[in-house]
Amino acid sequence: MTAGGSLVAEPADLAAVVSAFGDQLHRAGVPVTPERSARFAEAVLLAGPMTTQEVYWLGRVTLLGAHAHIAVYDAVFDQIFRGFLDLADHRGGQVAPAAPPHTLPSGERAPRESGADRESDSVAPVTSATPGSSSDEGVDSEDTSVLAAASPEERLGTRDFSACTPEELALLRRLVEQLPLVPPMRRGRRTRRHPAGRRLDVRATLRRSHRTAGDPVRRIRRKHTERPRRVVLIADVSGSMEPYARIYLHLMRGAVRALGAESFVFATRLTRLTRQLRTGGPDYAYARVAEATPDWSGGTRIGETLNLFLDEHGRRGIARGAVVVIVSDGWEIGDPASVGVAMERLARLAHHVIWVNPRSAATEYKPLVGGMAAAMPYVDTLLSGHSLRALEDLLAAIKGAQRHG
C-alpha cells in the first residue's frame, strides 16, 4: 500500500492486505468485523503511515475492542507485516495459523521491541517464502504474495548516496524533493501587538485607559516580528563529489523554490544557478544547469571560488546575515591557505556557516585534508549529509541556526 510515500506492500493493493489481515485476526480469535477492517483501511489512507510501527498502532486502535486480544494481534501483525502472507492461500481459505498467544509476553508491549526473534523494521523481508519457512509446500510459485516491505524512507534512510544504484538514486531524488524546508528566522525591525511582548505600547495603553477613567487597567504590549533569514547553498560538483552532487542539486532546487534561497555550484569556477533552478520543471531546470556548469566533475578550487563568491555576491548582501551552507569534501588542488582566508571573510559576513562533508560520516574521519583543516576554525556546524537521514539533520540545522561565537 502506498499513501504519499508511506508504507509499501506490493504487488497487492490495500483492499487485499486489509482483507487478509482482518480475516487472519478473525481466524485467530479476534472478533474483527468488516466495518472495523474498512475503518482500518480509511485510517491508513488518511494518516499515510511512514513506518511499520505507525501501521501497528493504526490497526490496534481500529481493529481491537479488548485488551485481551493484544497478544494475538501482535502475533498476527508480525506474521503479516514483518513476514509474508500468501494471498493465494487466503483466497482458497487456507490461512497459515497465527503464532500461539503463549509464545508472546502476556502484557502490552511496544511493536518494535528488540529481541532475537523480532525482525527490525528497517530490514523487513522483501522476498517470498524460502525453504524452511512456515508456508505450505503446495503453493504455486507464480501466485501473488503480499510482502510487508519497509517504506522507501526506511530502506534508503541511512544508505550512503555513493552506494546507491541508479534506481535507488532516482527514488532518493523524489524523496529529497519531499523533505520539509523551513527557513531560519530573524527578528524584524517592526513590532506588533502581542500579549507576551516585552515592550510596553505606551500610546495604545493610554488610549485604552480612556475607557476606564484614565486608569491603565489593561497594558498593551508589543513584540518584534520575525522574518525568514536568507539561505545560501554552495555545492562542490568536482569529480570527488560526483556521487553526492546530483542529490544536492535536487535539494537546492527545493530550497530555491520554497525558501527563496540562493544557489551556487563550483569546481574550478563559480556558477550561480538560482535562476535556472527557480523556473520550469526538474528536467528543464537540470538541462539549463548542465549548460551553465561546463566544469562539472572537474578539479576543485575551493579558496579561489569562495573568494570570488564574496567579491561578486557576498559583500553586496547575499551572504550578509545569511545562513551559508557549503557542501564539499574539502579537497583543494590550490593553496589551502586561500580557503582559510575566504572562510574568515565569510564568517564575518554570515549569520551561521554550515559545512556538509559526506566523508565525515566515517567513524575514523578527522578534518586533516588541507582545505578542510583550513576551513574548520570558521565553521559553526559540521555535518555529513551523506544519506537521507543526514539530510534531515541538515534541514534541522538550517532551521535552528544560531549566531556563532
N, C-alpha and C positions, 0 to 999 in steps of 0.2 A: 504494500500500500504506500502511497506517496501523497503527502499533503504539504506543499510548499517546501520540498526538500527534506521532508521528515522521514520517519522510519519506512524502509522499503521492504516489500515482500513480493518477489517476482517468481514465476510469471502469473500467479493467480491474482485475482482482483480482491478488493476489500470485502465484498459480499461473501466470497468463498472463504476467506480467512475467518471472518466473524462467525459464519455459519459453522465452520469446523470447530472453532474454539468453543462456541456455545454448546454444540452437540457433545463434544468431549467432556465438558463440565457436567452436563446433564447425565451422561452415562456414568460419571464418577460419583454421582450422588448429590450434586449441587442443583437445586431447582431453578435453572435458568430458563426463562420464558422467551418466546420470540420478541416480545416487547422490550425486554432487557437487552437482548442482542442488538436490536435496532437502536436503542439508546446508546449502547457502546459504540456502534458504528458512527452515529452522529457526533459523539464526543470526540472521536479520533479525527473526524473531518474538521471539526471546529477548532480543536486545540492544535492540530498539526504537531504531534509529538516528535521530538528530535532524538530521543534515546529510548532504549528498551525499558528503562525504569519508568519513564513517563507513561508508556503504554500500559505497564503493570498497574499503575495507580488509577489510570482511566478505567481499566477493566474492573478493578477491585471495587471502585465506588459505584459503578453502574450495574454490575452483574451480581454482586453478593448482597444477601439480606441478613446474614447472621455471622457472628464471629467464629462459630464452629466450622464454617466452610473455608476458612482462610488456608489451612494446611493443604486441603485438597486443591484449592485454587492455585497455590504455589506450585504444586507438583505438576498440574496440567499446564500451567503457564511455562514452566521450564521445558516441558516436553515439546510444546509447540513453538514458542518464541525463542528458545535457546537450543533447540534441536531441529526436528523436522516432523512434518505430518504429511502423509501421502493422501492427496485428495481422492485418488482412485479407490483406496480402501474406504475413505469416508463416504463416497458415493455408493459404494456397494454395501455399506452397513457394517464393514469390518474395521473397527477402530482399535488401535493398539491400546491396551489398558493403561490407565494412568498409574504412576508410582503410588504404592500404598501410603496412606497418611502417616503410618508409624515410622516411615523412613525419614521423616522431616521433623524439625523441632516442633514441640507441641504449641508453643506460644506464637505470638505475632512476630514476624521478622522482616527486615528490610529486603527488598528484592535483589539487592546487589551485594549481599554478604560475601566476604571472601571465604574460600574453602577449596579443598582439593576436588570436591565433587560438583562444584559450581563453576560454570564457564564465564569468563569475563565478557562483558557486553562488547568490548572493543574488538574481540576476536570471535564473534558469534559465527557458527558454522555456516558456510555458504555452499556446501556440496551436498549431494543427495546421499542416500543410505550407503554405507560402506560395509564390507564383510565384517560380521560380528556385531552389527547393530541390532536393535530390537525390532526392526521392521520385519514383516512377513516375507518369506523367501519367494512366494509365488507372484509377487507384484511385477507387472510388466515394466521393463526398464524404460520404455518410452512414455509411461504415464507421467502426467504433470505433477510436480512436487511443489509444496509451499515452503519456501525457505525463509526463515526469520533472519534475514541478513541485517547486519548493522547498517545504520544510516551512513551516507557518504561522509558526513562530518566526523563520525566515529572512526570509520575505516581510514580516512586520509588526514584526520586531525593532527596527528603527530608525525606524519611521514615527511621526511626531508624532500623539498621540491626537486633536488637534484637526483633523487632516487625514484621519481615517479615515471611511469610510462606515458607516452603521448596521450592515451585515452584518459589516464588519471589527471594529467595536466589540464586537459580540456574540461574535465569535471571541476577541477580546482578553480579554474578561471571563472566558472559560473558561480561557485560558492564565494569566491572573493568579492564578486560584484554584489553579493547579497549581504556582506558584512555591514553592520550598522556604523555609520560615520557620524560622530558627534564632535562639533568643534570645541576647542578650549574657549573659555570665556574670559573677558577682561572687564574691569569696571569702567563704565561710561562716564562722560562728563555731566550728563543730565541726571536729574533726580526725579523721583515720582513718589506720590503718597504711598505709604506702607505702614501698617500698624507696628511692625518690628523695626522700623527705621531708627537710626541713632540721631538723626539731625532734626531738631525741632523747627517746624514751619511756623515761624512767629506770626507772619501776616495772616495765614489761614486760621491760626489758633485765635487771634484777636477778633477776626471777622466772625468766627463761630461763637465767640463769647458774647456777642450782642444778643444772642437768643437766650442767654442765661444771666441777664442783668449785669453784664460786664465781667462775670466770674468765669475764667477759663476752665470750666469743668472738664472739657474734653480737649486734650492736647493732640494736635495733628503732627505727625512725624513723616519724614521723607527719607528715602534711601537711594543710593546711586543705582542707576540701571546697569544692566550687563549687556555687553555686545560680543559677538563672536570674534575671536582673535585670528589673525591671518595665519594660515598654514602654508609652508613652502616645502616641497619634496624635491630632492636632488638625488637621482639614482645613477649608479655606476653601471654602464652597459658594455663594459670591456669583456674580453674573452673569458676571464676568470669568473665573471658574474653572469654569464650566459644562462645557466640553469635557473637563475632567480629573476633575471631582468624582465622576462615576459610576464611573469606573475605580477611583479610590481608595477608593470605598465597598466594592468587592469585595475590595481588598487589606486594608481594615480588618476586614472580616468574617473573612477568613482569619487575621489576626493575633489577633483576639479568640478564635477557636476553637482555634488552635494554640498561642498563646503566653500566653493569658490577659491580653491587652493591654487597656488602657482606651482607648475611642474617643470623640471629641467632634467635632462639626462646628459651624461658626459662619458667620454672615453679619453680621446686625445684632444677633444674640443667640447665646448659647452653648447647645448641646443635647448632652446626654450620650446616646450610642447603644449603650453596651456591652451592656445587657440586650437591646435589640432585635436586635442582630446575633448574639448568642450562641444564641438559641433559634430553632428552626424552620428550614425550607429557605430558599433565597435569595429566592424570590418573597414568602414571608410576612415575612421579615426586612425587605425593602425596602419593602413596603407599610406596615409599622409605622414605618420611618424617615420615609417621606413624611408620615405623620400627625404625627410628632414634630417636624418641621422646617418650620414654616409660612413661614420666611424664606428658603427655598431660592431661589437665583438673585436674591437681593436685593442691598442695598448691603453695604459691608464696614466693620466697626468692629473692627479688629484689637486695638488697645490696650485698648479697653473690655472686649472678650470675654476677652482673656488675663488681665487683672486680675481679672475675675470668676472665671475658672478657678482662679487662685491663691487667691483669697479663700475659695471654696466647696469646692475639692477639693485644690489643690496643697499648701497648708500642713498639711492633715490627713493627708498621707502619700502621696497618689497620685504627686506629682511628685518627692518626696524620694528622691534616689539613683536616679532613673529615667532611661532614655533617652527623650527627648521629641522627637517628630517633628512639625514644623509644616509643613503643605502650604498655601502661599499665594503669590500673585504680588506681595504687598507693597503693593497699592493700598489706601490708607487714606483714608476720607472724613472722619475726625475729625482730631484733633490728632496729628501724627506723634510728638510728644514723649511721648505716653502709651504708644506702642509701645516706646520706649526704656526707660521706667520699668518696664513689665511684663517686658520681656526681661531687664533687670538683676536683677529679683527671681527670675525663672525660672532664670537662670544660677547663682544662689547655691544653689538647691534641687536642680537636676537634676544627674545624673552627666554627661550629654552632651546637647547640643542640636543637632539636625539640622534645617535649613530646606530644604524642597523647593520650588523656584521654577521652574515649567516655562519661564518666559521667559528664564531664564539659559542655555538651550541655544543661543541666538543668539550668534554669534561676537562681535558688537559690543555685547553686553549689558554694562551697568555698573549696580551697585546704587545708582542715584541717586534712585529713587522714594522719597517721603517716609518711608513706613512701612518699606521695605526698608533704606534708609540708616540709619534709627534702630536697626534690629534687628541689623545686621551686626556691630557690636563684640561682641555677646554670642552669636553663632552659632559653633559649633565646626566644623560641616561644612555646606557649601552644595552642593546637588545640583540637577539639573534635573528628573529624574523624569518627562520628557515622553514616554517611549517604554518599550517592554517591556525593552529592554536597560538603559535608565536605571533602571527599577525594580529590576533585578538589582543594579545598583550601590548602590541604596538599601538593599536587604536585606543586602548585604555590609557597608555602613557601620553598620547596626544591630547586626549580629553582632559586628563588631570595634570597637565604640565604646570609646574611651579617655577617661580623665579630661582635661578641658580645663585649660589654664593650666599 
